[in-house]
């Protein structure tokens, strides 16, 4: 019986990985994929600023930000992956990126999300876009996180370096599930627009 449960969990995780692999920008050329990613970013930021007006000031004062479109699936064991773009506030430089995460959930889920990460300082932003950045844990939507990846369940101001918002199709998620999340530059989209 235990072997059957493990086999089912591995099958679900494999399916989640395959479906999560569909989280890619639309288009056939590099320029089309970059353009669709920037359109997704613009739509996500407009929605964030409409639903959370305080985010506009956070973005204006940030060293940089990143926006990701993700697909998450799971049943006990799950995962997500996605694509996005980070932008440095001082230079306006875009870094097209990928992300993936593995989670252990209760129940069965399939969900499309948008993540917005707002970086308060340049050192944290630079570390993020350099690649290999990992984040563990989960947190309430719109909460603060540190560059080491720990998250606090805290709505007020803090000295943390990152604010994370997670949006679903139906609204803002109660938790930002970034368990075991890894972010890195997308080498296939590095050519100039």
Secondary structure per residue as TSV (DSSP state, phi and psi in degrees):
chain	resnum	aa	ss	phi	psi
A	1	X	-	360.0	-44.3
A	2	X	H	-62.1	-39.8
A	3	X	H	-62.0	-39.6
A	4	X	H	-64.4	-41.8
A	5	X	H	-63.2	-41.8
A	6	X	H	-64.6	-43.8
A	7	X	H	-61.4	-42.0
A	8	X	H	-63.6	-43.0
A	9	X	H	-62.6	-41.8
A	10	X	H	-66.6	-38.5
A	11	X	H	-62.6	-46.0
A	12	X	H	-62.9	-42.8
A	13	X	H	-63.0	-39.0
A	14	X	H	-64.9	-43.6
A	15	X	H	-63.8	-42.1
A	16	X	H	-59.7	-41.7
A	17	X	H	-64.7	-40.6
A	18	X	H	-66.8	-46.1
A	19	X	H	-69.5	-40.4
A	20	X	H	-59.9	-29.0
A	21	X	T	-64.5	-16.1
A	22	X	T	-76.3	-7.8
A	23	X	-	-78.1	80.7
A	24	X	-	-133.5	153.9
A	25	X	-	-66.1	149.2
A	26	X	S	-79.9	156.1
A	27	X	-	120.8	161.4
A	28	X	S	-102.7	-32.0
A	29	X	S	-102.5	165.8
A	30	X	H	-58.1	-44.7
A	31	X	H	-63.0	-39.7
A	32	X	H	-66.2	-40.2
A	33	X	H	-67.8	-40.4
A	34	X	H	-63.1	-44.3
A	35	X	H	-62.8	-42.8
A	36	X	H	-67.6	-32.7
A	37	X	H	-66.6	-42.4
A	38	X	H	-67.8	-33.6
A	39	X	H	-65.1	-45.1
A	40	X	H	-57.9	-43.8
A	41	X	H	-58.7	-48.6
A	42	X	H	-60.7	-42.9
A	43	X	H	-65.2	-42.3
A	44	X	H	-65.1	-43.0
A	45	X	H	-67.4	-38.1
A	46	X	H	-63.0	-42.4
A	47	X	H	-66.7	-42.7
A	48	X	H	-59.7	-48.2
A	49	X	H	-66.8	-31.6
A	50	X	H	-70.1	-46.7
A	51	X	H	-82.2	-25.9
A	52	X	-	-133.9	81.3
A	53	X	T	-55.0	-28.6
A	54	X	H	-64.2	-21.4
A	55	X	H	-66.7	-29.2
A	56	X	H	-61.0	-44.1
A	57	X	H	-68.3	-38.1
A	58	X	H	-61.4	-43.7
A	59	X	H	-64.9	-41.6
A	60	X	H	-63.7	-34.2
A	61	X	T	-94.5	3.5
A	62	X	-	-82.7	155.3
A	63	X	S	-73.6	-27.3
A	64	X	E	179.9	173.9
A	65	X	E	-149.5	166.5
A	66	X	E	-141.5	144.1
A	67	X	E	-127.9	131.5
A	68	X	E	-128.0	143.7
A	69	X	E	-103.5	125.5
A	70	X	E	-129.7	155.2
A	71	X	E	-121.7	125.1
A	72	X	E	-120.0	136.7
A	73	X	E	-139.3	149.3
A	74	X	E	-176.1	157.6
A	75	X	E	-150.4	88.5
A	76	X	E	86.1	-59.8
A	77	X	E	-118.3	133.3
A	78	X	E	-148.3	-173.4
A	79	X	E	-168.8	170.2
A	80	X	E	-148.2	158.1
A	81	X	E	-150.6	166.7
A	82	X	E	-171.2	-172.8
A	83	X	E	-132.8	161.6
A	84	X	E	-175.0	-169.2
A	85	X	E	-144.3	141.8
A	86	X	E	-112.2	147.2
A	87	X	E	-134.6	128.3
A	88	X	E	-80.2	131.8
A	89	X	T	-66.9	-39.5
A	90	X	T	-73.3	-33.2
A	91	X	T	-110.0	-20.9
A	92	X	-	75.7	6.7
A	93	X	-	-67.8	134.4
A	94	X	E	-96.7	137.2
A	95	X	E	-121.9	112.1
A	96	X	E	-78.4	137.3
A	97	X	E	-137.5	168.0
A	98	X	E	-125.9	161.0
A	99	X	E	-148.7	156.0
A	100	X	E	-151.1	155.7
A	101	X	E	-151.6	157.2
A	102	X	E	-123.7	136.5
A	103	X	E	-136.9	160.3
A	104	X	E	-116.0	116.7
A	105	X	E	-117.4	163.2
A	106	X	E	-95.9	135.0
A	107	X	E	84.7	-173.4
A	108	X	E	-111.6	136.5
A	109	X	E	-146.8	153.4
A	110	X	E	-148.6	124.0
A	111	X	E	-154.4	139.5
A	112	X	E	-99.7	132.3
A	113	X	E	-131.5	161.1
A	114	X	E	-125.2	132.1
A	115	X	E	-110.9	136.7
A	116	X	E	-122.2	121.2
A	117	X	E	-111.5	124.5
A	118	X	E	-112.4	121.2
A	119	X	E	-100.8	123.7
A	120	X	S	-77.4	-30.9
A	121	X	S	-128.3	154.4
A	122	X	H	-65.3	-38.3
A	123	X	H	-62.1	-42.3
A	124	X	H	-67.4	-43.5
A	125	X	H	-60.9	-47.0
A	126	X	H	-60.6	-40.2
A	127	X	H	-62.9	-40.3
A	128	X	H	-62.2	-52.0
A	129	X	H	-74.7	-14.5
A	130	X	H	-69.9	-21.4
A	131	X	S	103.0	161.1
A	132	X	-	73.7	8.9
A	133	X	E	-72.2	130.8
A	134	X	E	-122.8	152.4
A	135	X	E	-138.5	131.1
A	136	X	-	-114.2	153.4
A	137	X	S	95.9	-176.8
A	138	X	E	-139.9	164.7
A	139	X	E	-155.4	167.3
A	140	X	E	-67.2	150.0
A	141	X	T	-59.0	135.0
A	142	X	T	78.6	14.4
A	143	X	-	-90.0	173.9
A	144	X	E	-94.0	151.5
A	145	X	E	-139.5	156.1
A	146	X	-	-96.5	164.3
A	147	X	T	-68.3	-14.8
A	148	X	T	-81.5	-9.2
A	149	X	S	105.2	-14.9
A	150	X	-	-72.6	147.5
A	151	X	B	-118.6	148.3
A	152	X	-	-113.4	142.7
A	153	X	-	-88.3	80.5
A	154	X	-	-144.9	120.5
A	155	X	-	-87.7	-25.5
A	156	X	S	-82.9	-175.4
A	157	X	-	-67.9	153.2
A	158	X	-	-155.4	178.1
A	159	X	S	-92.4	8.5
A	160	X	-	-68.7	159.9
A	161	X	S	-99.1	-8.1
A	162	X	E	-138.2	136.7
A	163	X	E	-112.9	133.8
A	164	X	E	-119.4	131.1
A	165	X	E	-119.1	135.2
A	166	X	E	-120.9	122.6
A	167	X	E	-112.6	136.4
A	168	X	E	-106.4	174.4
A	169	X	T	-60.9	-30.3
A	170	X	T	-96.7	-6.2
A	171	X	E	155.8	-157.4
A	172	X	E	-92.0	135.5
A	173	X	-	-71.2	148.5
A	174	X	S	-73.4	-26.1
A	175	X	E	-131.7	144.2
A	176	X	E	-96.4	102.1
A	177	X	E	-83.8	92.5
A	178	X	-	-112.6	27.3
A	179	X	T	-59.1	122.4
A	180	X	T	63.0	27.2
A	181	X	E	-75.0	140.9
A	182	X	E	-130.8	137.6
A	183	X	E	-125.5	140.3
A	184	X	E	-155.4	155.9
A	185	X	E	-64.2	144.0
A	186	X	-	-91.4	102.6
A	187	X	G	-64.4	-22.1
A	188	X	G	-76.9	-12.7
A	189	X	G	-117.1	24.6
A	190	X	-	-85.4	-10.8
A	191	X	S	-69.6	149.3
A	192	X	-	-65.0	153.7
A	193	X	-	-81.3	360.0
